[in-house]
Amino acid sequence: MAPGSLYAVWAWLFVCLGLCIAVLGPSIPAFRDEFSVSLATAGALFTVHSVGYFGGVLLAGPLADRRGRRPVAALGAAGLLAGTALAALAPEWGWFLAAMIPSGFGFAFVDVGLNAAIGDAVLDARRRAAVMNLLHGAFPLGTLAAPAGLALAWQLGLDWRATFLVIAALVALALVPLVVRGPKWPEYHAPGHVTAANAADGVLLVPPRRTKNVLSLLREPVLARLALVQGLYVGVELGIAGWIATYMVDAFGAGEGAGALATSVYWGGFLAGRPVMAYVTHQFGPSRTLPWLIGVAALAAGAAIFAQGALLATIAYLVTALAISGLFPTLMAMSLQGRSGDAGTVAALITAAASLGGLVWPWLVGYVADVAGIRVAMATAALPLLAMLPLSRFSDTAPAPKEVTESRMPAAAGIHS
């Protein structure tokens, strides 16, 4: 198949990731009613999901480097399917929390497999950041659709379980091209295995770098700082996403449907922002854009905390989302610059840092909400942005070593088949 079909598979997988994570936050009011749990207890679902995610990335990175990106992504899609389906059938809260383990594990495997594959496929630093932003732009399609699907289900007299089952079916569709014959994924070819066809497409001409484990990468200062910023960013992203619906309901007296709509608007900012960030990072470079984006996000999140109405708060969080929408793919692209055979392990480090942010911060926001109120909790959700500002000043990353021949493939390519 043409490379375009592979990009379509990747984009659909990103949509599924968005669906699976974004359905959780706006479902919390319904979970509280059905399972009789507190805000802090409900927030534990993010912690359990992140435990599965963290364990998954530690395995997925080295496995992707040894066995390939596609098998790792296929295992991940199977985990997402199992977790979402089990959650939909949960008769009690403990069952639901247990279902978050395979869901988080699967999320990690898909995330690492896709990001490592993009790192293999696109070698130029600015172009990689642009492609990362474009493909990651499919993620908010799912995050936008999931809360809207919940709101529609409630309007039709259905409950949250119906939405979870629909999402499970969509993940099952994404699994099909991963387990049957489909488009070839990027591969690096060791010396002695370079064919004329491979050379025409652009293949590795020197032995790829290998890294034994994720933690050994922390000895590289730039990678360690990139990982730290990524972890703080995901804490903000999920801290807001997980509790914005509850914020609208508890602080402004809005209904559950309005809370789900606010969540959709927030994720809509990611959908609109990432294509724009693809252009910005390509024009100005990834490192120049980071401090500006974080600064704007901090101002907008502060405005949301002091907003006097649900509409103003929703608009402020939309601006926050627009500003931070490009951070994850841009940081991932920067971390993969100059990497070859250990792209999977590097992607695992960055996603492991992301999982730690998701593990701690959304739960902390729920705890603060119980103790001090939801408005103080939303201030807590945005707090890492202040720490990210001084940490985000990176010099332009060095160009990758001359490992590839000139590609003859069109602008969307760089795929090694």
C-alpha positions in Angstrom: 0.0 0.0 0.0 1.0 3.6 -0.5 2.6 5.5 2.5 -0.6 7.5 2.8 -2.5 4.5 4.0 0.0 4.0 6.7 -0.4 7.5 7.9 -4.2 6.9 7.9 -3.7 3.8 10.2 -1.5 5.9 12.5 -4.1 8.7 12.6 -6.9 6.3 13.4 -4.9 4.9 16.3 -4.4 8.4 17.7 -8.1 8.9 17.4 -8.7 5.8 19.5 -6.2 7.0 22.2 -8.2 10.2 22.4 -11.5 8.4 22.7 -10.2 6.1 25.5 -8.7 8.9 27.7 -11.2 11.6 27.2 -14.3 9.6 28.1 -13.1 9.2 31.7 -13.3 12.8 33.0 -16.8 13.8 31.9 -18.1 10.4 33.2 -17.0 11.1 36.8 -20.3 12.7 37.9 -22.1 9.6 36.6 -19.6 7.3 38.4 -20.1 9.2 41.6 -23.8 8.7 41.4 -23.8 5.0 40.4 -20.9 3.8 42.5 -21.3 6.3 45.4 -17.7 7.4 45.5 -16.1 10.7 46.5 -14.2 13.0 44.2 -10.8 11.8 45.5 -11.9 8.1 45.0 -13.2 8.9 41.6 -9.9 10.6 40.8 -8.1 7.3 41.6 -9.1 6.0 38.1 -6.5 8.3 36.6 -3.9 7.0 39.0 -4.6 3.4 38.2 -4.7 4.1 34.5 -1.3 5.8 34.8 0.1 2.9 36.7 -0.8 0.6 33.8 0.6 3.2 31.4 3.9 3.6 33.3 4.4 -0.2 33.4 3.5 -0.4 29.8 6.0 2.1 28.5 8.9 0.5 30.4 8.2 -2.7 28.4 7.1 -1.2 25.2 10.2 0.9 24.4 12.9 -1.8 24.4 10.4 -4.3 22.9 9.7 -1.9 20.0 13.4 -1.6 19.3 13.9 -5.4 19.3 10.7 -6.6 17.7 9.4 -3.7 15.7 6.9 -0.9 16.1 3.9 -2.6 14.6 3.7 -5.6 16.9 3.9 -3.3 19.9 1.1 -1.1 18.6 -1.0 -4.2 17.9 -0.6 -5.4 21.5 -1.5 -2.0 22.7 -4.7 -1.8 20.7 -5.7 -5.2 22.1 -5.1 -3.9 25.6 -7.2 -0.8 24.9 -10.0 -3.0 23.6 -10.0 -5.3 26.6 -9.8 -2.4 29.2 -12.6 -0.4 27.6 -14.9 -3.4 27.2 -14.3 -4.6 30.8 -15.0 -1.0 32.1 -18.3 -0.9 30.3 -19.3 -4.2 32.0 -18.2 -3.2 35.5 -20.7 -4.0 38.2 -18.8 -2.2 40.9 -16.1 0.4 41.3 -13.3 -2.0 42.0 -14.0 -3.8 38.7 -13.9 -0.5 36.9 -10.5 0.5 38.5 -9.1 -3.0 37.5 -10.1 -2.4 33.9 -8.0 0.7 33.9 -4.8 -1.4 34.1 -5.1 -3.1 30.6 -6.4 0.2 29.2 -3.4 2.1 30.5 -1.0 -0.7 29.5 -2.5 -0.7 25.9 -2.4 3.1 25.7 1.3 3.0 26.5 2.1 0.3 23.8 0.2 2.2 21.1 1.8 5.5 22.1 5.3 4.2 22.1 4.9 2.2 18.9 3.5 5.2 17.0 5.9 7.8 18.2 8.9 5.6 17.5 7.6 4.8 14.0 7.2 8.5 13.3 10.7 9.1 14.5 11.9 6.4 12.1 9.9 7.8 9.2 10.8 11.5 9.4 14.4 12.5 9.9 14.5 16.3 9.6 14.1 18.0 13.0 11.6 20.7 12.0 9.7 18.4 9.7 9.5 15.7 12.3 8.0 18.2 14.7 5.4 19.3 12.0 4.5 15.6 11.2 4.2 14.8 14.9 1.8 17.7 15.4 -0.3 16.8 12.4 -0.6 13.1 13.4 -1.1 13.9 17.1 -3.8 16.3 15.8 -5.9 13.2 15.3 -5.8 12.5 19.0 -8.1 15.5 19.9 -10.6 14.2 17.3 -11.1 11.4 19.8 -11.0 13.6 22.8 -13.6 15.8 21.2 -15.9 13.0 20.2 -15.9 11.1 23.5 -17.5 13.8 25.7 -19.9 14.7 22.9 -20.8 11.0 22.6 -21.5 10.9 26.3 -23.8 13.9 26.1 -25.6 12.4 23.2 -26.1 9.1 25.1 -27.5 10.9 28.1 -29.9 12.8 25.9 -31.1 9.6 24.4 -31.7 8.1 27.8 -28.7 5.8 27.7 -25.9 5.7 30.3 -22.1 6.0 30.2 -21.7 2.2 29.5 -23.2 2.6 26.0 -20.5 5.2 25.1 -17.7 2.9 26.4 -19.0 0.0 24.3 -19.1 2.1 21.1 -15.5 3.2 21.8 -14.5 -0.5 22.3 -16.0 -1.3 18.9 -14.0 1.6 17.3 -10.7 0.3 18.9 -11.5 -3.2 17.5 -11.7 -1.7 14.0 -8.3 -0.1 14.5 -6.8 -3.4 15.5 -7.7 -5.0 12.2 -4.9 -3.5 10.0 -2.4 -4.3 12.7 -3.0 -8.0 12.8 -3.8 -8.7 9.1 -1.7 -7.7 6.1 -1.5 -4.0 5.8 0.9 -1.1 4.9 4.5 -1.7 5.9 5.8 0.2 8.8 9.2 2.0 8.8 12.3 -0.2 9.3 16.0 0.4 9.6 18.2 -2.0 7.7 21.6 -3.1 9.0 24.6 -2.9 6.6 24.7 -5.8 4.3 20.9 -5.8 4.0 20.5 -2.6 2.0 18.8 -3.3 -1.3 18.6 -0.9 -4.3 14.9 -0.4 -3.5 15.6 0.4 0.1 18.4 2.8 -0.8 16.0 4.6 -3.2 13.6 5.2 -0.3 16.3 6.2 2.2 17.6 3.7 4.7 20.1 3.5 7.5 23.6 3.1 6.3 25.4 2.9 9.7 24.7 0.6 12.6 21.8 2.0 14.8 22.4 3.1 18.3 21.1 0.7 21.0 20.0 1.5 24.5 19.6 -1.3 27.1 16.9 0.4 29.2 14.8 3.5 29.7 16.5 4.7 32.9 20.0 4.8 31.4 18.8 7.6 29.1 18.4 9.9 32.1 22.2 10.3 32.1 21.7 12.6 29.0 20.8 16.0 30.5 18.8 17.3 27.5 16.7 14.1 27.4 16.2 14.3 31.2 14.9 17.8 31.0 12.7 17.1 28.1 11.2 14.2 30.1 10.6 16.5 33.1 8.8 19.1 31.0 6.7 16.4 29.3 5.7 15.0 32.7 4.6 18.4 34.0 2.8 19.1 30.8 0.7 15.9 31.0 -0.1 16.7 34.6 -1.6 20.0 33.4 -3.4 18.5 30.4 -5.1 15.7 32.3 -5.5 17.7 35.5 -7.7 20.2 33.6 -9.3 17.6 31.3 -10.2 15.2 34.1 -11.9 17.9 36.3 -13.2 20.6 33.9 -16.7 18.9 33.8 -16.8 18.7 37.6 -15.7 22.4 37.8 -18.6 23.5 35.6 -21.1 21.5 37.6 -19.8 22.3 41.2 -18.6 25.9 40.7 -21.2 27.2 38.3 -24.2 24.9 38.8 -24.1 23.7 35.2 -25.6 20.4 34.2 -23.7 17.2 33.4 -24.3 17.8 29.7 -22.8 21.3 30.0 -19.8 19.8 31.8 -19.3 17.3 29.0 -19.6 20.1 26.4 -17.0 22.1 28.2 -14.7 19.1 28.1 -15.3 18.8 24.3 -14.5 22.5 23.8 -11.3 22.0 25.8 -10.2 19.1 23.6 -11.4 21.0 20.5 -8.6 23.5 21.3 -6.1 20.6 20.8 -7.8 19.7 17.5 -7.6 23.2 16.2 -4.2 24.0 17.7 -2.0 21.1 16.5 -2.2 21.8 12.8 -1.3 25.4 13.6 1.6 24.2 15.7 2.8 22.0 12.9 3.2 25.2 10.8 4.7 27.2 13.6 7.3 24.6 14.6 8.3 24.1 11.0 8.7 27.8 10.4 10.4 28.9 13.7 11.8 25.7 15.1 10.6 23.6 18.1 12.8 25.2 20.8 11.8 28.8 20.0 8.0 28.1 20.4 8.0 26.3 23.7 8.3 29.3 26.2 5.8 31.4 24.3 3.2 28.6 24.3 3.7 27.8 28.0 3.4 31.5 29.0 0.1 32.0 27.1 -1.3 28.8 28.6 -0.4 30.0 32.2 -2.2 33.3 31.6 -5.3 31.6 30.1 -5.5 29.0 32.9 -5.3 31.7 35.5 -8.2 33.5 33.8 -10.3 30.3 34.0 -9.7 30.1 37.7 -11.0 33.6 38.3 -13.9 33.4 35.8 -17.3 34.4 37.1 -19.3 32.2 34.8 -19.2 28.8 33.0 -19.0 30.4 29.6 -16.0 32.6 30.4 -14.2 29.7 32.1 -14.8 27.5 29.1 -13.4 30.1 26.7 -10.3 30.5 29.0 -9.7 26.8 28.9 -10.1 26.7 25.2 -7.3 29.3 24.9 -5.2 27.2 27.4 -5.7 24.1 25.2 -4.8 26.0 22.0 -1.5 27.1 23.7 -0.5 23.7 25.1 -1.8 21.6 22.1 1.6 21.4 20.5 3.7 20.6 23.6 3.5 16.8 23.6 4.3 16.2 19.9 7.0 18.9 19.9 8.8 17.6 22.9 8.6 14.1 21.5 10.0 15.2 18.2 12.9 17.0 19.9 13.7 14.0 22.0 14.0 11.7 18.9 16.4 14.1 17.1 19.5 12.2 16.1 18.2 8.8 17.4 18.1 5.7 15.3 17.9 2.2 16.7 16.8 3.3 20.2 13.9 5.5 19.1 11.5 3.1 20.9 13.4 3.4 24.1 13.6 7.2 23.9 9.9 7.4 23.1 9.3 5.2 26.2 11.3 7.6 28.4 9.3 10.6 27.3 6.0 8.7 27.6 7.0 7.3 31.0 7.6 10.8 32.2 4.1 11.7 30.8 2.6 8.8 32.7 4.1 10.0 36.0 2.4 13.4 35.4 -0.9 11.6 34.7 -0.3 9.4 37.7 0.1 12.1 40.3 -1.5 15.3 39.2 -5.1 14.5 38.4 -5.4 12.5 41.6 -3.9 15.5 43.5 -6.5 17.8 41.9 -9.3 15.5 43.1 -7.8 15.5 46.6 -7.5 19.3 46.7 -11.1 19.5 45.5 -12.3 17.5 48.4 -10.3 19.5 50.9 -10.4 23.0 49.6 -13.0 23.1 46.8 -13.0 22.7 43.1 -11.8 26.2 42.2 -8.6 25.8 44.3 -8.2 22.4 42.7 -8.3 23.9 39.2 -5.6 26.3 40.3 -3.6 23.3 41.4 -4.1 21.7 38.0 -2.5 24.7 36.2 0.4 25.1 38.7 3.0 23.1 36.8 2.9 25.6 34.0 4.9 28.0 36.2 7.6 25.4 36.7 7.7 24.6 33.0 8.5 28.2 31.9 12.2 28.2 33.1 12.7 24.6 32.1 11.5 25.1 28.5 14.4 27.1 27.2 16.2 24.6 25.0 18.8 25.5 22.4 18.1 24.2 18.9 18.8 20.5 18.8 21.8 19.4 16.8 21.1 17.9 13.4 20.9 14.2 13.1 24.0 12.4 12.0 24.2 11.5 8.3 22.6 8.1 8.5 20.4 8.1 5.5 20.5 8.6 1.8 18.4 11.3 0.2 14.8 10.2 0.1 13.1 10.1 -3.3 9.7 9.8 -1.7 7.2 12.7 -1.8 6.8 15.3 0.9 4.7 13.2 3.2 7.2 10.4 3.3 10.5 9.3 4.7 9.0 5.9 5.1 11.5 3.0 4.8 9.8 0.0 3.4 
